[in-house]
Amino acid sequence: MLAPAHALLLAALALPALYVLWLSVTDSSYGSGGGFVGWANYAAIWDDRYFWRALRNTLIVIHIVIYAELVLATVMAVVFAGVRRRRLLISVILMPYAISEVVAVVIWKFLMDPDIGAVARPLALLGLPELHWASDPAAGLALVSVVSIWLHLPFSFLLIFAAVLGVPKELHEAASVDGAGAGARFRHVVLPAILPTVLVALVFRYIVAFRLFSEVWLLTGGGPARTTEVLAIYLYKQAFSYANFGQGAAAGWAMVVASLLFAAGYLKLLHRRSFARG
């Protein structure tokens, strides 16, 4: 009975992944099937300073995005759990999921335009420094982080909000009887109960954030001078701008390995807290 589902997963996931793995050990390009070159493509990206810059930028952005997003989602979930008429507020939080990612990034691009942006100009009038994200790599990565948080906050919020609502009321009542304040109840009752869900959200966001592409491509294109390039942009340029499918595929597998290595610790912690006793 499970065979059709297994076959579908094999066709949709395993076979393309194996094909990309084969490409990563060939010199494939347009009009050429490519010959076997072994680990040459991996050695080439290892020696490429743009690859290491893209990896560094990716790690910086995803760590800013993930932890800021989880903190915001947790705070909002706890606050909203204590609000009675919260349907409108939840609808506002979920709005980014109703907008195409490309459209959302373009909207943010116009909002933060230093000359005409509806958000950038008022900030400048208040005396705040202008955010020249198109020419300043740090400002560009900062704006990418803000847009990515805004786009994906609903996912983390929904998971954590459901976990907060699932905390038994008896635990809150017992903590109140013992004299615990709001902060103590959060630390000793709510946080331990929702921690497995927070870890699940963190692992999923790690994996998704490593594929960061649209925000960077539409805002900066990886510029200026490839200083805001992330791994997905590096992969795209190697494969489709420079017609080097082998190095592009090698970069793709490097992304997979890197994301698994960084998520492995959290997966181990999640297993220890949630499944080890079972």
NUVEX-649721 format. One record per atom (N, C-alpha, C, CB): x, y, z negated. Coordinates in steps of 0.05 Angstrom, whole numbers, plus 5000, padded with zeros to 4 digits. Atoms other than C-alpha are relative to their C-alpha. Last residue first. Glycine has a CB too. Layout:
N
XYZ/...
# end
This chain:
278
501850194986/519251384533/501449765011/498550145022/501550165020/523951694483/498149805013/498450194981/498250195012/528651914539/498549824980/502450144986/500550284992/523152234580/501749794985/500649985029/502750074992/522052954559/499549705004/499350155025/502149885016/527953224520/497249885006/500050305003/499550065029/533552774546/497650104983/502650144991/500550285005/530752774617/500349934970/502049825016/502950054997/530253534618/499449714994/499150075028/501349895024/537353594591/497049955000/500550304997/499350175022/539953134645/498750094974/503149994996/501550254997/536153504698/500649814977/500749875027/502749955009/538854164671/498249755003/498850235016/500049965029/545953914677/497250044989/501750234993/499750255014/544753634746/499950034970/502749875008/502550095012/541854274774/500349754983/497949955021/500849805019/548654604786/497449924986/499650265014/498149985022/551453974817/499150204979/502850085011/500450245017/545153844859/501950014976/500549755015/502549975015/545254554886/499549774981/497650035020/499849795020/552554504904/497550034984/500750275014/498350095022/551753834938/500250214978/502849935011/501450225015/545854064980/501649914976/499549765019/502249885015/549254724999/498549794983/498050145018/498749875022/555554355020/497950134982/502150205009/499550215020/551153905062/501550114976/501549775013/502650095011/548554515098/500349794979/498249905022/500849805020/555554805106/497349934988/499850285014/498350035024/557654155139/499350204979/503050035008/501050235014/551654205186/501749954975/500049755018/502649935012/553654905206/498949784983/498150095021/499549855024/560854685215/497550094986/501850245006/498650175019/558654135263/500550154974/502649915012/501950155016/553454565298/501349834979/498449815019/498350215013/558555075320/498249844982/502450124985/500450264986/554555495369/501849784990/500450045030/497450084989/557556145340/499849735013/502049994977/498649774988/550856495330/502649925013/500550224978/501549894978/546655865322/501250265012/497250064991/501450184982/550455375279/498950145024/497749874985/498250214989/555755795245/498649845021/501049834977/498149884981/551156395239/501949805012/501650224986/501449924976/545455995208/502050115021/497850214994/500750244984/550055645159/498750085026/498049824983/497550114990/553056305135/499449755018/501949924977/499249834978/546156595128/502549905013/500350304990/501850064978/543955995086/500650185024/497150054991/499450254986/550256055044/498149945023/499849774980/500450235018/549456785028/500349745016/497250014986/500750254988/552257395066/499749784978/502149915020/502450095014/552158055029/499149735011/497750205002/499549995029/559358245048/497649914983/500850284992/500550265012/558658005120/500449994970/501949795013/497550164997/561758655147/499849734985/502450164990/498149934979/555759055121/502549834999/500850304997/498249784999/552258595125/499950184976/499550175025/497450095009/548957925114/502150225000/500949785017/498850164979/542958125157/502749884992/500350165025/497349914993/541758675106/501249845023/501849974976/499249755013/534258675090/502850095010/500149964969/501749784992/531258165138/500950274988/497249954993/499949964971/536857655134/498450245008/498849755014/497449894991/537857735059/500050065030/502349804993/499649745014/530557655038/502650135010/500149964970/501649794988/529257115091/500650274987/497049944996/499449934972/535056655072/498550265008/499349785019/500649714996/535456395001/500950095028/501450174978/500749974972/536155635007/499350295007/497649825007/497650054984/539955584941/499450035030/501149734995/498449754998/533955924909/502549965016/500750104972/501149824980/529455324925/501850255004/497250094992/499950134974/533854824889/498950185022/498349744999/497250034992/535155274829/500149895029/501549814981/499149744990/527755474826/502949995009/499650214979/501349944974/525554744822/501050265011/497050014997/498850194981/530654604766/498850055028/499549714992/497349934995/528555224727/501349835021/501749994974/500049764983/521155084733/502850095008/498650244986/501050094974/522254384706/500050245019/497149884997/497950154986/526554664650/499249905027/501049774983/498149804992/521155164631/502349875015/501150174976/501149884976/516154594630/501850225011/497250124994/499850184977/520654204582/498850115026/498549744994/497350024989/521454834539/500249795022/501949924977/499949944971/513954954532/502749965012/499150295004/502150144985/512854614465/500250045030/497350084990/499450294998/519554824435/498049845016/500249884972/497650054984/518055554454/500849705001/502450164990/500549984972/510955574428/502449925017/499250295008/502450154991/511755314358/499850005030/497550114987/500150265013/518455514325/497649835010/499850024971/497550145001/520656114366/499749714991/501950134981/498950044974/513856374386/502549825000/500650265014/501750194986/510756264318/501049945028/497150095001/499450275011/516656614286/498449785013/499649994970/497450094991/515757214331/500849734991/502150204991/500150064971/508357264319/502649905011/499050255015/500949794983/509057204244/500049925029/501850254996/498349934977/509556574203/498850225016/500549755018/499049735001/506056574136/501850095023/501550044975/497450005013/505155824126/501350284999/501949815015/500550075028/497755904142/502750014984/498749734997/501249765013/499656244207/499649964970/497450085014/497849805003/504255664226/499050254987/501250065027/498250105021/498655164212/502350204995/501149725006/501449965025/493755574254/501849914976/497449855000/500049715006/498655614312/498750054973/498550155022/497249925007/499954864308/500250294994/501949935024/499550095027/492454714305/502850084991/499649714997/500649785018/491455124368/500649934971/497050085003/502350045018/495054584407/499550244981/500349754984/499050025028/500054864459/497549974982/501850244992/500250285010/496754724527/501149964972/501549835019/502850065006/495455454542/499749724989/498250035025/500749845024/502955584537/497149954992/500350315006/498850125023/504355014585/499350154974/503149985003/501550245006/499355274636/501149864975/500049815024/502549915011/502555964631/498349754993/498450185020/499649935028/509455654641/497450084987/502150224997/499050235015/507655304706/500150064970/502749915010/502250195002/503455884733/500849754983/499249915028/502149905018/508756404716/497849794997/498850265010/499050045027/514456014749/497850084980/502550164994/499550285004/510655974815/500849944971/502249905019/502550155004/507856674811/500449714994/498150045024/501049995028/514856974801/497449854996/499750294992/500250275011/517156734870/499150004970/502649865002/501350204983/516157344913/499449744986/501849955024/502849924995/517557884861/498549785016/499850265014/501550035025/523857534837/497050055005/501150184978/500350295004/526357464909/498449954974/502749874999/502050104981/524958204923/499549704995/500950055029/502649895008/528758424860/497849885018/500050315002/500850135025/534657964875/497250094992/502050064978/500750274994/535158204947/499049854976/502449855013/502649984988/535058924922/499049725008/500050195024/501949935021/540858774875/497250015011/500750264987/500550255015/544658414931/498050054977/502649884989/501450184983/544059034975/499249744986/501649945024/502849914999/545959504918/498349815018/499850285011/501250045026/552259104906/497150084999/501650154978/500550295005/553859064980/498749954973/502649845002/498750085025/553059824990/499349714994/499150184977/497149954997/551460015063/501649924975/500650285006/499150084974/544259775073/503150035004/498650175022/499750294998/542659784999/501049915027/497449874994/499250044971/543960524992/500549715005/502550185007/499250284996/540060574926/500649965030/497849804990/501250134977/539861314910/501249725004/500350175025/498450034976/542061504840/498649865023/502649864994/498750264999/536461694792/501749985025/498049774998/497249975006/534862434785/501649745000/500350134974/499750025029/527362364780/502950024992/498949744990/501049755011/526862604852/500350014970/497150055009/498049804995/531162004873/499350274988/500650035030/497850065018/526361524839/502350205004/501149725005/500749915027/520561864875/502249954980/497549874990/500049715002/524261774941/499150104973/498250125022/497349895002/526061034932/499950314997/501549935025/498950055026/518960794917/502750144996/500349704995/502049915020/515061084975/500949944972/497349875006/501350215016/521261005019/498250114978/502149844987/502949974999/522561565069/498549814981/499049955028/501049754988/529961715065/497050044998/500950025029/499149775015/532961195017/498950265011/503050025001/498449844981/528560635046/500950264986/498450065026/497449935012/526260234985/501850155020/501449764991/500449885026/518860205004/502650114988/498749814980/500949734996/520560075077/499650154973/497350005015/497949854985/524859475061/499250285005/500649865027/498049915019/519959235008/502150175014/501249764985/501349805017/514459205061/502050124980/497649894986/500149754983/519158835109/498750234984/498549945026/497349894999/520658325054/500150265016/502049795011/499349895026/513258215040/502850135000/499949784979/501449755003/511658125114/500750144974/496949965001/498849804982/517057605121/498750274997/499849905030/497449935011/514757225059/501350215018/501849764998/497850144986/507557225083/502750114990/499850055031/498749844980/502957515030/502249835013/501150264989/502049964979/497957114988/501250155024/497650154990/500450254986/503456834944/498050035023/499149794980/497750064981/505657544927/499649745015/502549994985/500149874974/498557674899/502349945019/499850294996/499950194978/498957154844/500050125028/497649814997/497550155001/500857654790/500349815024/500249854974/497949814992/495158114810/502749865001/500150244981/500349964971/490157534807/502250185010/497350115007/498950244987/492757354738/499950035030/498649754990/497149995003/491358064714/501449765014/500850014970/499049794982/484358054744/503150014998/498850274993/500250094972/482757384710/501250205020/497149955007/497449994987/485457604642/499949925030/501949824986/500849954972/479257784604/502650035016/498150255002/502550144993/481157464537/499250035029/497750104982/501949814988/488457654530/497549855008/501250165024/501549875021/492657234482/498050215010/501950144982/501550205015/494956754535/498450124978/502049794989/502650064987/496657344579/498449794985/500549915029/501849775003/502057574531/497349945011/501350255014/500749985028/505256884525/498150234996/502650044983/501850225007/505056774600/499150024971/501449735005/502649954989/507857474614/498049784993/500150035031/501249775014/513757374568/497150045009/501750255003/500650085027/515156684597/498750224984/502549914985/502250194999/514656904669/499149924972/500649765017/502449854994/519157514656/497549815000/500250135028/500549835024/524457084622/497450155005/502350194995/501050175021/523956554677/499350164975/502049784994/502750094994/524557074732/498849834978/500149845026/501849775003/530557414700/497149925005/500850235020/500349955028/533856734692/498350254995/502850054987/501350225016/532556504762/499650084972/501849755002/502950044993/533857154800/498749794981/499849905029/501649775007/540357354767/497149955003/500950255016/500049995029/543056644771/498650254989/502950004989/501950205011/540756574843/500050014969/500749725010/502949934996/543857234864/498249804986/499450015030/500749755015/550757124834/497050055002/501650245011/500150055029/551156404857/499350244984/502849894991/502350175005/549256584929/499749944970/500249735015/502449834999/554157164931/497549844993/499650125028/500049825023/559756704908/497550184999/502550185001/500650165024/557856174959/500050174975/502149784996/502850074999/557656685015/499149844976/499349855026/501449755007/564456964994/497049945000/500650225020/499749965029/567156254993/498650264991/502950004992/501650205014/564456115063/500150044970/501049725007/502849924999/567056775089/498249804986/499150055029/500549825022/574056595064/497150105000/501850245001/501349754990/574055995110/499350184977/497549925017/498049804995/579155465088/498950275009/502049905020/498549985025/573855005057/502150235003/501449744993/501549825017/569455145118/501450044973/497149904995/500249734988/574754865163/498450194983/498749985028/497549865005/576354275118/500050295011/502449855013/499949945029/569054075118/502650154993/499749754984/501849785005/568954125194/499950084971/497249925009/498949754990/575253705200/498250244995/500649985030/500549795020/572653145155/501050285009/501449934974/499550065028/571952645212/499350244981/502949924996/497649855009/572452935282/500549954970/499650305005/499550035029/567652475319/502650144993/500149704993/498650245008/565852745387/500650004970/502649985016/497949995020/560553235406/501349744995/499050124975/500750175023/553853165440/502150004978/499549725010/498150205005/555453765484/499249844975/502850124995/499350154976/550854245519/502049784996/501150185020/501949994978/550754725460/501049845024/499350295007/500749724993/555554485406/497949995022/502550165009/502449954983/557553845370/499650305005/497649874987/499549734990/564653785341/497750085019/502750025015/499549984971/562753185299/500550295008/497549895016/497450134994/563053005225/500549995030/500149714988/497849875016/557653495203/502749875004/499349994971/499149764986/553053265260/502450124985/497850215002/498450084977/552752575228/501050245015/498249825019/497550105010/550552875162/501849915023/499549764980/498449775006/545353285199/502749914989/498650194980/499149894974/542652635229/501850254995/497650085017/497950164990/542552315160/501050105027/499049715003/497649955017/538552895132/502449835010/499349924971/498749744993/533752875191/502550054984/498150234996/498850014973/532652115179/501250275009/497849925020/497550154999/531752175104/501350005027/499549714992/497849905016/526652735100/502649855005/499349974970/500049715004/520752705147/502550104986/497650084985/500049864974/521551995176/500450314996/497449955015/497650074985/523551675110/500250165026/500049705006/497849865013/518152055072/502749945014/500349914970/500349714994/512951825122/502350164988/497350114990/499349964972/515351105119/499950295007/498349845018/497150024998/515051115043/501050055028/500949724991/498849765013/507951385045/503049995001/499050024971/500449764982/505950845096/501250254988/497150045005/498350004977/509350295053/499550245019/499649755016/498349765001/505850474988/501850025025/501849984976/501649765000/500050005000/501750265000/498150004976/
# end
